[in-house]
């Protein structure tokens, strides 16, 4: 057993998978520069020393990165494509949405696209073009699996599952959860490190987990918001409110059985996400629960998200913009405690 941060766990996962399968390689901007950071957040740091021809640096062209990765995947390799910031996926939307997501379906299953896409997300003092949460943009794109690991243990297990999957998988990683050190240390970061077993393990995509058990309300949250939800649940426990916190770990596929079983028990639900509320993935979860769980719900499904504005740059505004444990507590109280 070794305790690793998310960045370290992802690095070891990439190393293990490249050793296990010679078809696996990484491609992205600045991921293999000797003496560099190992990508924007140290995930590939040092891997170029052991895999000189399989850590491929590219020009600043996201469309090129994903076009090359798609071609390699279709021809039988298993690329892991890296973007420095998730926001840059917009520079490759045609490749990702019109090609990668649809190639297997359009070929009638004759082609497989075993392609992993890694994308850092979250507001971290970088402003409107480097701090978005993009999960909702891709939720409506059939053909792509979407994972959101919030701990190092999950990040490693999900990465392994994604690399071994024959379908494209988009992994969103929150910048405040990496745990990177030195020049890439993030202020306001959260400790998401885990004890990592030596043996090989995978976490199936579509399998969520109960982070904290409770009986009065179900809180569904991913990435940074999962950690904030656990903090809120601890505070609520001191007020006599028992909150169950569920981390879906992936949005596509989604662990409906886990969430619905929890709502059947608690009869209330609050969905928390960091992205803007309008059109958010929380709306999809809330709508589905309202449609299918009306016999169990004793209160409307609550949603907590960021305002419908671009991510602010000024630190005080950014803190105001993003949901925190205090606002999660308030959202739960509004459902559980009579007005």
C-alpha positions in Angstrom: 0.0 0.0 0.0 1.2 3.5 -0.8 -0.6 6.8 -0.3 -0.8 8.8 -3.6 -2.3 12.0 -4.7 -4.6 11.9 -7.8 -1.8 13.2 -10.0 0.5 10.5 -8.7 -2.1 7.8 -9.0 -2.9 8.8 -12.6 0.9 8.8 -13.4 1.3 5.3 -12.0 -1.8 4.2 -13.8 -0.4 5.4 -17.1 2.9 3.8 -16.4 1.3 0.4 -15.5 -0.9 0.4 -18.5 1.9 1.2 -20.9 3.9 -1.7 -19.4 0.9 -4.0 -19.5 -0.1 -3.1 -23.1 2.3 -1.9 -25.7 -0.6 -0.3 -27.7 -1.1 2.4 -25.0 0.5 5.8 -25.5 0.0 9.4 -24.4 -0.4 12.4 -26.6 -0.7 16.1 -25.7 1.0 19.4 -25.3 4.1 19.6 -23.1 3.5 16.2 -21.6 7.0 14.9 -22.2 9.5 17.8 -22.0 12.6 16.8 -20.1 12.8 19.1 -17.1 9.2 20.2 -17.6 6.2 19.8 -15.4 4.8 16.7 -17.0 1.8 18.3 -18.6 -0.1 21.2 -17.0 -0.6 19.3 -13.7 2.4 16.9 -13.4 0.5 13.8 -14.4 3.0 12.6 -16.9 6.1 13.9 -15.1 9.1 11.6 -15.8 7.2 9.1 -18.0 9.2 10.3 -21.1 12.3 8.8 -19.5 10.9 5.2 -19.6 8.6 5.6 -22.6 10.5 7.8 -24.9 8.5 7.1 -28.1 5.1 6.8 -26.3 4.8 10.1 -24.6 4.2 12.3 -27.6 4.4 16.0 -27.4 2.3 18.0 -30.0 2.0 21.5 -31.3 -0.7 23.7 -29.9 -3.5 22.2 -31.9 -6.2 20.4 -30.0 -8.0 19.4 -33.2 -4.7 17.8 -34.3 -4.3 15.9 -31.0 -7.7 14.4 -31.1 -7.6 13.7 -34.8 -4.3 11.8 -34.5 -5.7 10.0 -31.4 -8.8 9.0 -33.2 -6.9 7.6 -36.2 -4.6 5.7 -33.9 -7.5 4.2 -31.9 -9.3 3.1 -35.1 -6.1 1.4 -36.3 -5.8 -0.6 -33.1 -3.8 1.5 -30.6 -5.0 2.8 -27.3 -4.2 6.5 -27.0 -4.6 8.6 -24.0 -5.1 12.2 -25.2 -4.4 15.1 -22.8 -5.6 18.7 -22.9 -4.0 21.2 -20.7 -7.3 22.6 -19.7 -10.7 21.1 -20.3 -11.8 24.4 -21.8 -9.6 23.6 -24.8 -11.9 20.7 -25.8 -13.9 23.4 -27.6 -11.0 23.7 -30.0 -11.5 20.1 -31.0 -15.3 19.8 -30.8 -15.7 18.5 -34.4 -13.2 15.7 -33.8 -14.7 14.8 -30.4 -18.4 15.2 -31.1 -18.8 14.4 -34.8 -16.0 11.9 -35.2 -14.8 10.2 -32.0 -18.3 9.9 -30.5 -20.0 8.6 -33.6 -17.4 6.5 -35.5 -18.4 3.1 -33.9 -22.1 3.7 -34.4 -21.7 4.9 -38.0 -19.6 1.8 -38.8 -22.2 -0.5 -37.5 -19.8 -1.7 -34.8 -17.1 -2.7 -37.3 -14.8 -0.1 -35.8 -13.9 0.4 -32.2 -12.6 3.7 -30.7 -10.6 2.8 -27.6 -9.6 6.3 -26.8 -9.3 8.0 -23.4 -9.5 11.8 -23.2 -8.3 13.5 -20.0 -9.5 17.0 -19.2 -8.8 19.2 -16.1 -11.8 21.3 -15.0 -12.9 23.6 -12.2 -12.6 27.2 -11.1 -9.1 27.7 -9.8 -8.2 31.4 -10.2 -7.7 31.3 -13.9 -10.8 33.1 -15.1 -13.5 32.4 -17.6 -11.5 30.6 -20.3 -9.5 28.2 -18.1 -12.0 27.3 -15.2 -15.2 25.9 -16.6 -16.9 22.6 -15.7 -17.7 21.0 -19.0 -19.6 17.8 -18.0 -23.0 19.1 -19.1 -21.7 19.9 -22.6 -20.9 16.3 -23.3 -23.7 14.7 -21.4 -26.0 15.1 -24.4 -23.4 13.5 -26.8 -24.2 9.8 -27.3 -21.2 7.6 -27.8 -18.9 9.0 -25.1 -18.6 7.7 -21.6 -18.0 10.4 -18.9 -16.1 9.7 -15.7 -15.5 12.1 -12.8 -13.1 10.6 -10.2 -12.9 12.5 -6.9 -10.2 10.4 -5.1 -6.9 9.0 -6.0 -8.1 5.4 -5.6 -11.0 6.1 -8.0 -8.8 8.0 -10.4 -6.5 5.0 -10.8 -9.2 2.4 -11.1 -11.3 4.5 -13.5 -8.2 5.2 -15.7 -7.5 1.5 -16.0 -11.1 0.8 -16.9 -11.2 3.6 -19.4 -8.0 2.5 -21.2 -9.2 -1.1 -21.4 -12.6 0.0 -22.8 -13.3 -0.3 -26.5 -15.3 3.0 -26.5 -14.2 6.6 -26.1 -14.1 7.7 -22.4 -13.8 11.3 -21.3 -12.3 11.7 -17.8 -12.8 15.0 -16.1 -10.3 15.7 -13.3 -10.7 18.7 -10.9 -7.6 20.9 -10.7 -8.1 21.3 -6.9 -8.0 17.6 -6.3 -4.7 16.7 -8.1 -2.6 17.3 -5.1 0.3 18.3 -7.3 3.3 19.7 -5.5 6.0 22.4 -6.1 5.5 24.8 -9.0 2.0 23.3 -9.8 0.6 23.3 -6.2 -2.8 24.9 -6.2 -4.1 27.2 -3.5 -7.4 26.0 -1.9 -6.6 22.4 -2.9 -8.4 19.5 -1.2 -6.6 16.4 -0.1 -8.0 13.6 -2.3 -5.1 11.2 -1.7 -5.8 7.5 -1.1 -4.1 4.4 0.0 -3.4 2.5 -3.2 -3.1 -1.3 -3.2 -0.3 -2.9 -5.1 -2.6 -5.3 -6.9 -4.3 -4.5 -10.2 -7.9 -3.2 -9.8 -10.4 -1.4 -11.9 -13.5 0.6 -11.1 -16.3 -0.2 -13.6 -17.7 2.9 -15.3 -21.2 3.4 -14.1 -20.6 2.2 -10.6 -21.2 4.8 -8.0 -20.3 4.8 -4.3 -21.9 5.9 -1.0 -19.4 8.3 0.6 -21.4 8.8 3.8 -24.6 6.9 4.8 -27.7 8.8 6.0 -31.4 8.6 6.3 -33.0 12.0 5.9 -31.7 13.3 2.5 -29.6 12.1 -0.4 -26.9 14.4 -1.7 -25.5 13.6 -5.2 -22.2 15.3 -6.1 -19.1 14.7 -8.1 -15.4 15.9 -8.1 -14.8 18.9 -5.7 -18.5 19.2 -4.9 -18.4 15.6 -3.5 -15.8 16.7 -0.9 -17.9 19.8 -0.1 -21.0 17.6 0.3 -19.2 15.4 2.8 -18.2 18.5 4.8 -21.8 19.7 4.7 -23.1 16.3 5.8 -20.8 16.4 8.8 -22.1 19.8 9.8 -25.7 18.7 9.2 -25.1 15.7 11.5 -24.5 18.1 14.3 -27.9 19.6 13.7 -29.6 16.2 13.8 -30.0 15.9 10.0 -28.7 12.6 8.5 -27.4 13.2 5.0 -26.4 10.4 2.6 -23.7 11.5 0.2 -23.4 9.6 -3.2 -20.6 10.0 -5.6 -21.7 8.6 -9.0 -18.0 8.6 -10.2 -19.3 8.6 -13.7 -22.1 10.4 -15.4 -22.3 8.2 -18.5 -23.2 5.5 -17.7 -24.9 6.6 -14.5 -25.6 4.4 -11.4 -29.3 4.9 -11.2 -29.9 1.9 -9.1 -27.7 3.3 -6.3 -29.2 6.8 -6.4 -32.8 5.5 -6.6 -32.3 3.1 -3.7 -30.9 6.0 -1.6 -33.9 8.2 -2.5 -36.3 5.4 -1.6 -34.8 5.4 1.8 -34.4 9.2 2.4 -37.4 10.5 0.3 -35.4 13.7 -0.4 -32.6 14.6 -2.8 -30.2 17.5 -3.5 -28.0 17.4 -6.6 -24.8 19.5 -6.4 -22.6 20.5 -9.3 -20.0 23.2 -9.9 -21.1 24.2 -13.4 -23.8 26.8 -14.2 -27.3 25.7 -13.1 -29.0 26.3 -16.5 -28.8 23.2 -18.5 -26.6 21.5 -16.0 -26.2 17.7 -15.5 -28.0 18.1 -12.2 -31.1 19.0 -14.2 -31.0 15.6 -15.9 -30.7 13.8 -12.6 -33.4 15.9 -11.0 -35.8 15.4 -13.9 -35.3 11.7 -14.0 -35.9 11.4 -10.2 -39.0 13.5 -10.5 -40.4 11.3 -13.3 -39.6 7.9 -11.7 -39.6 8.5 -8.0 -42.7 10.6 -7.4 -44.2 7.8 -5.1 -41.2 8.2 -2.8 -40.3 11.9 -2.8 -41.7 13.9 0.0 -40.2 17.2 -1.2 -39.1 18.7 -4.6 -35.7 17.6 -5.8 -33.2 20.4 -4.9 -30.5 21.6 -7.2 -27.4 23.6 -6.3 -25.0 25.0 -8.9 -23.1 28.0 -9.9 -24.7 31.2 -11.3 -25.4 31.4 -15.0 -22.4 33.7 -15.7 -18.8 33.0 -16.9 -16.3 32.0 -14.2 -15.1 35.2 -12.5 -11.3 35.9 -12.3 -11.1 37.8 -9.0 -10.6 35.4 -6.1 -13.4 36.8 -3.9 -15.9 36.6 -6.8 -14.7 33.1 -7.7 -15.4 32.0 -4.1 -18.8 33.6 -4.3 -19.5 31.9 -7.6 -18.8 28.3 -6.7 -21.0 26.3 -4.3 -19.5 25.6 -0.9 -20.4 23.4 2.1 -22.3 26.3 3.7 -24.7 26.6 0.7 -25.1 22.8 0.5 -26.1 22.9 4.2 -28.6 25.7 3.4 -30.1 23.7 0.4 -30.6 20.6 2.6 -32.1 22.6 5.4 -34.7 24.0 3.0 -35.9 20.5 2.2 -35.6 18.8 5.6 -36.4 21.6 8.1 -39.9 23.1 7.8 -40.0 26.8 6.9 
